Amino acid sequence: MIRDTRQQDKVIQQTRRLPRLWLAMATAIGLVGAATASYNSFDQLLSADQVVSLQNLRTATVIRGDMVQDLRVEGRTMAADSPSMYAIAAGTVTLFVKAGDEIKAGQALLTIDSPELRNQLLQEEATLARLEMEVSRQKIAIKQQQLDNTQQMELAKVELEAAQSEMARARTSIEKQIISKEELEQTEVALKRAELNERHAIASLQLAQERLSFELKSSELNLTRQRHLTQELRRQVEALTLHSPLSGIVGTLNVQQKQHVQRDTQLMSLVNLNELEVEAYIPENLADELGIGLRANVQINNEHYSATLVAISPEVEQGQVRGRIRFSEQPGNLRQNQRVNAQIIIAQKQNVLKVERGAFVETGASRTAYKIEQNSAFRTPISLGVKSVREVEITQGLQPGDTIIISSLAAFGQSQQVILSE
């Protein structure tokens, strides 16, 4: 008979438990801490304008260093010397070369048969010969006229001398009472007449010389004009055969063999491949920052060549402005119309505050950036200086070591604070 279960029972030692008050206090403290942390996060979340994932943003750190303000453009090589030939008169073209032919300076390229111009030259040459004969005949006539005038003057002088001698004899005779007083008066009248004829003969000779000299000069001026006109026509006839002004190649032929052309028709273009330049296409909004004389680097087949910006077109075509870049030394193995990349150096600065360039420059109107602090980005007013393709200068608003968002700020609107989530 089993009276009880004492033989099967085992004594269990009781563990010491914390007082319920302590346990309650620890639980309360944990709840308060959790509540405080939740409140701070919730308060920060409420104060932020929006939440953005950090994975969708690009960030960069503000640093101090040297900076080059440059502009990257595309372009193509073209001949610095590429003249076009034009017809100076209407006529039929006879070509001596073809497109792509190599040519030397002074080589005949084509000739224009212009019967009208050649006939005009023959007419002017005949007019020139006629005027030369007229001037020669006029010179002979002038000599004859001068001889006649000189003869009249000398005859008047002889008559005057005779009258003077007669007057001297008359005075002697009147003293001796050989002649009468009337005969003396007649002799005096004859003397006065001889003196008058002599003076008029001298004056007539001088006026005749002046008149003949003036007429001869006028004829010689007409002859000189005709000579110039004839020389110009000869030059035009000689220019009907066009010679190359350079050594290079024939670019484009704009006419066919034996084609009739009008005056000022473009005939062909020539290309001097010994000196090439780069025609760069510059965006219109960046053209105002450029000036003639800026240094440039041209990249051709992974090699860089020093160059200079020598010209900027005043016209805008399809949102672009054309510029001319000239090499300091001509590169080898360069071809016409070859595509190249060029870097135009606008300015260089040392020890400036800078950051990597991004879409924040345009979307922030160059006046706004979002500086990252802990898990938030705060709207910060800034000022930018020079801008390059890869970097921008920070003049106000940021310090070295600051991290900012450099991607587009369009999604932020006017938010003062943005929460950044992972």
C-alpha positions in Angstrom: 0.0 0.0 0.0 1.4 3.3 -1.1 0.8 5.9 1.5 2.3 9.0 -0.3 4.7 10.0 -3.2 7.5 11.4 -1.1 9.9 8.8 -2.5 9.2 10.0 -6.0 9.2 13.7 -5.3 12.4 15.8 -6.0 13.1 19.1 -4.2 13.5 22.0 -6.8 15.6 24.9 -5.7 13.8 28.2 -6.3 15.8 30.8 -8.5 16.2 34.4 -7.3 14.0 36.7 -9.3 14.3 40.4 -9.8 11.7 42.3 -8.0 8.8 43.2 -10.2 9.4 46.9 -9.6 12.9 46.7 -11.2 11.5 44.8 -14.2 8.8 47.4 -14.7 11.3 50.2 -14.5 13.6 48.6 -17.1 10.6 48.1 -19.4 9.5 51.7 -19.0 13.0 53.0 -19.8 13.2 50.9 -23.0 9.8 52.1 -24.0 10.8 55.8 -23.4 14.0 55.4 -25.4 12.2 53.8 -28.3 9.5 56.4 -28.2 12.1 59.2 -28.1 14.0 57.7 -31.2 10.7 57.3 -33.0 9.7 60.8 -32.2 13.0 62.3 -33.5 12.8 60.3 -36.7 9.1 61.1 -37.1 9.8 64.8 -36.4 12.6 64.8 -38.9 10.4 63.1 -41.4 7.6 65.6 -40.8 10.0 68.6 -41.2 11.4 67.3 -44.5 9.6 68.4 -47.8 10.2 65.0 -49.5 12.1 61.8 -49.4 14.4 60.8 -52.3 16.4 57.6 -52.8 20.2 58.3 -52.7 20.7 55.6 -55.4 19.1 57.9 -57.9 21.4 60.8 -57.2 24.9 61.8 -58.1 27.1 63.4 -55.4 30.5 65.1 -55.4 32.8 66.6 -52.8 34.0 70.2 -53.0 37.8 70.4 -53.2 40.4 73.1 -53.7 42.8 73.0 -56.7 43.7 74.3 -60.1 41.0 74.7 -62.8 40.9 75.2 -66.5 37.9 76.8 -68.1 37.5 75.2 -71.5 35.0 74.4 -74.2 34.8 71.1 -76.1 33.6 71.4 -79.7 33.5 69.2 -82.8 34.7 70.3 -86.2 36.2 69.3 -89.5 39.5 70.0 -91.3 39.4 72.3 -94.3 41.9 74.0 -96.5 43.1 77.4 -95.2 43.7 78.4 -98.8 40.8 77.3 -101.0 40.1 79.9 -103.8 37.4 79.6 -106.4 37.9 80.6 -110.0 35.3 82.7 -111.9 34.7 83.6 -115.5 35.7 87.2 -116.3 33.7 87.1 -119.6 31.1 85.1 -121.4 32.4 82.4 -123.7 33.1 78.7 -124.3 35.2 76.8 -121.7 38.1 74.5 -122.7 39.3 72.5 -119.6 42.9 71.4 -119.2 42.5 69.6 -115.9 40.0 67.3 -114.1 38.7 67.2 -110.6 41.3 65.7 -108.2 44.3 66.5 -110.5 47.4 67.8 -108.8 48.4 71.2 -110.0 51.4 73.5 -109.7 51.4 77.3 -109.2 51.2 79.0 -112.5 49.8 76.0 -114.4 47.1 76.7 -117.0 43.8 75.3 -115.8 41.3 76.3 -118.6 40.7 78.9 -121.2 37.6 80.8 -122.3 37.0 81.6 -125.9 35.3 85.0 -125.9 34.9 86.4 -129.5 33.1 89.5 -128.1 36.0 90.5 -125.8 38.7 89.7 -128.5 36.8 91.8 -131.1 36.5 94.7 -128.6 40.3 94.5 -128.1 40.9 94.7 -131.9 38.6 97.8 -132.1 40.4 99.5 -129.2 43.8 98.8 -130.7 42.7 100.4 -134.0 41.4 103.4 -132.1 44.7 103.6 -130.3 46.7 103.5 -133.6 44.4 106.3 -135.0 45.0 108.5 -132.0 48.7 108.0 -132.1 48.7 109.1 -135.8 46.6 112.1 -135.0 48.9 113.2 -132.2 51.9 112.8 -134.5 50.2 114.8 -137.2 49.2 117.5 -134.6 52.8 117.8 -133.5 53.9 118.4 -137.1 51.1 121.0 -137.5 52.2 122.7 -134.3 55.7 123.0 -135.5 54.5 124.5 -138.8 52.3 127.0 -137.0 55.1 127.9 -134.7 57.4 128.5 -137.7 54.8 130.8 -139.4 54.2 132.8 -136.2 58.0 133.1 -135.6 58.4 134.3 -139.2 55.7 137.0 -138.8 57.3 138.1 -135.5 60.7 138.4 -137.2 59.2 140.3 -140.2 57.6 142.7 -137.8 60.9 143.2 -136.0 62.6 143.9 -139.3 60.0 146.4 -140.3 60.4 148.0 -136.9 64.1 148.3 -137.4 63.6 149.8 -140.9 61.1 152.3 -139.5 63.5 153.3 -136.8 66.3 153.9 -139.3 63.9 155.9 -141.5 63.0 158.0 -138.5 66.6 158.7 -137.7 67.2 159.9 -141.3 64.1 162.0 -141.3 65.2 163.8 -138.1 68.6 164.5 -139.7 66.9 165.7 -142.9 64.5 168.0 -141.1 67.3 169.7 -139.2 69.0 170.3 -142.6 65.7 171.3 -144.0 66.0 168.7 -146.7 62.4 167.3 -146.1 59.3 169.0 -145.1 57.5 168.7 -141.8 54.8 166.6 -143.4 57.2 164.0 -144.5 58.6 163.9 -141.0 55.2 163.2 -139.6 54.6 160.4 -142.1 57.8 158.8 -141.0 56.8 159.0 -137.3 53.4 157.4 -138.2 55.2 154.6 -140.0 57.5 154.0 -137.0 54.5 153.8 -134.6 52.8 151.3 -137.0 55.9 149.2 -137.1 56.2 149.2 -133.3 52.6 148.2 -133.0 52.9 145.3 -135.5 56.0 144.1 -133.7 54.2 144.0 -130.3 51.2 142.2 -131.8 53.4 139.7 -133.5 55.1 138.9 -130.2 51.8 138.6 -128.3 50.3 136.4 -131.1 53.3 134.1 -131.0 52.9 133.6 -127.2 49.2 133.0 -127.4 49.6 130.6 -130.3 52.2 128.6 -128.4 49.9 128.3 -125.4 46.9 127.3 -127.6 48.9 124.7 -129.5 50.4 123.3 -126.3 47.0 123.0 -124.7 45.6 121.2 -127.8 48.5 118.9 -127.9 48.2 118.1 -124.2 44.5 117.3 -124.7 45.2 115.0 -127.5 47.9 113.2 -125.5 45.5 112.7 -122.6 43.0 111.1 -125.0 45.9 108.9 -126.3 46.9 108.0 -122.7 43.3 107.0 -121.9 43.1 104.9 -124.9 46.3 103.2 -124.1 45.1 102.3 -120.6 41.8 101.0 -122.0 43.6 98.9 -124.6 46.0 97.6 -121.9 43.0 96.6 -119.7 41.4 94.8 -122.6 44.7 93.0 -123.3 44.8 91.9 -119.7 41.3 90.6 -119.8 42.0 88.7 -123.0 45.1 87.2 -121.4 43.1 86.4 -118.3 40.8 84.3 -120.4 43.4 81.6 -119.8 43.2 80.9 -116.0 46.4 79.9 -114.2 46.6 78.3 -110.8 47.6 80.7 -108.0 48.8 77.8 -105.8 50.1 74.3 -105.7 47.6 71.7 -104.6 44.7 69.8 -106.2 41.6 70.7 -108.2 38.6 70.5 -105.9 35.3 70.8 -107.6 34.6 71.5 -111.3 31.4 73.5 -111.8 31.4 73.4 -115.6 31.7 70.8 -118.4 34.1 70.7 -121.4 33.1 73.2 -124.1 30.3 74.6 -122.0 29.2 78.2 -122.7 29.3 80.2 -119.5 28.2 83.8 -118.6 30.4 86.4 -116.9 31.1 85.7 -113.1 30.1 82.1 -113.4 32.0 79.9 -110.8 34.2 77.5 -112.8 36.2 75.5 -110.2 37.6 75.4 -106.7 41.2 74.7 -105.8 42.5 73.2 -102.5 45.9 73.8 -100.9 46.5 70.7 -98.8 49.8 72.0 -97.4 47.9 74.2 -94.9 44.7 72.9 -93.2 42.6 74.5 -90.5 39.7 73.3 -88.4 36.2 74.7 -88.8 34.7 74.3 -85.3 30.9 74.2 -84.6 30.3 76.2 -81.4 27.0 76.3 -79.6 25.3 79.6 -79.8 24.9 80.0 -76.0 28.7 79.5 -75.5 29.9 81.7 -78.3 29.9 84.9 -76.1 32.6 83.5 -73.9 35.0 83.1 -76.7 37.5 85.6 -78.2 39.9 85.6 -81.1 43.4 84.5 -80.0 42.4 81.9 -77.4 44.6 78.8 -77.2 43.1 75.5 -78.3 44.1 71.8 -78.4 42.9 69.7 -81.4 42.7 65.9 -80.9 43.4 63.8 -84.1 43.8 60.1 -83.9 44.4 60.2 -80.1 47.1 62.8 -80.5 46.9 66.5 -79.4 48.1 69.4 -81.4 48.5 73.0 -80.3 46.3 75.6 -82.1 44.8 79.1 -81.9 41.2 80.3 -82.4 41.7 82.9 -85.2 38.1 83.7 -86.4 34.5 83.6 -85.1 31.6 83.9 -87.6 29.1 86.7 -86.7 26.2 84.6 -88.1 24.2 81.9 -86.3 23.3 78.8 -88.3 21.0 76.1 -86.8 21.9 77.2 -83.3 25.7 77.1 -83.9 28.5 79.6 -84.6 31.4 78.7 -86.9 34.9 79.3 -85.7 38.3 78.9 -87.4 41.2 77.1 -85.5 44.7 77.3 -86.9 47.4 74.9 -86.1 50.7 76.1 -84.7 52.4 73.4 -86.7 50.7 71.4 -89.5 50.0 67.8 -88.4 51.1 65.0 -90.7 48.6 62.6 -92.5 45.8 65.1 -92.2 43.0 64.9 -94.7 40.4 67.3 -96.0 36.9 67.2 -94.2 38.3 65.0 -91.4 36.2 65.0 -88.2 38.2 66.2 -85.2 37.5 67.2 -81.6 38.9 70.5 -80.2 39.3 72.0 -76.7 39.3 75.8 -76.6 40.9 77.1 -73.4 39.1 80.2 -72.1 40.8 80.8 -68.8 43.1 79.1 -66.2 42.9 79.6 -62.4 45.0 78.2 -59.5 44.0 77.2 -56.0 40.2 77.7 -56.4 37.2 76.0 -54.8 35.7 73.6 -57.3 33.4 70.7 -57.8 32.5 68.2 -60.5 30.1 69.7 -63.0 26.6 68.2 -63.2 23.0 69.0 -64.1 22.7 71.0 -60.8 24.3 74.0 -62.6 21.5 74.4 -65.1 18.6 73.2 -63.0 19.7 75.3 -60.0 20.2 78.3 -62.2 23.9 78.4 -60.9 22.6 79.8 -57.6 21.4 76.7 -55.7 22.9 73.5 -54.4 21.8 70.8 -51.9 24.5 70.1 -49.3 24.3 66.6 -47.7 24.5 66.4 -43.9 23.9 62.9 -42.4 20.8 61.5 -44.1 19.4 64.8 -45.4 20.2 67.4 -48.1 19.6 71.0 -47.3 19.0 73.8 -49.9 22.1 76.1 -49.9 22.5 79.3 -51.9 25.8 79.4 -53.8 27.6 81.5 -56.4 29.6 80.0 -59.3 32.6 81.3 -61.1 34.1 80.0 -64.3 32.7 76.8 -65.8 34.4 74.1 -67.7 33.1 70.9 -69.3 34.1 68.8 -66.3 34.2 71.3 -63.3 32.7 74.5 -62.0 34.2 77.1 -59.6 32.5 77.7 -56.3 32.9 81.3 -55.2 30.4 81.4 -52.3 28.2 79.1 -50.2 30.4 76.0 -49.8 33.6 74.9 -48.1 36.2 72.3 -48.9 35.0 68.8 -47.9 31.3 69.6 -48.4 29.3 67.0 -50.3 26.6 68.2 -52.6 24.1 66.7 -55.1 25.4 67.3 -58.6 22.6 65.6 -60.5 19.4 67.4 -61.7 17.5 69.3 -59.0 14.3 69.6 -61.0 12.6 67.0 -58.8 13.3 68.9 -55.6 11.4 72.0 -56.6 11.8 74.6 -53.9 12.3 72.1 -51.1 14.4 73.4 -48.2 15.2 69.9 -46.9 15.2 66.4 -48.5 15.4 63.1 -46.7 17.9 60.7 -48.4 16.9 57.1 -48.2 19.1 54.1 -49.0 
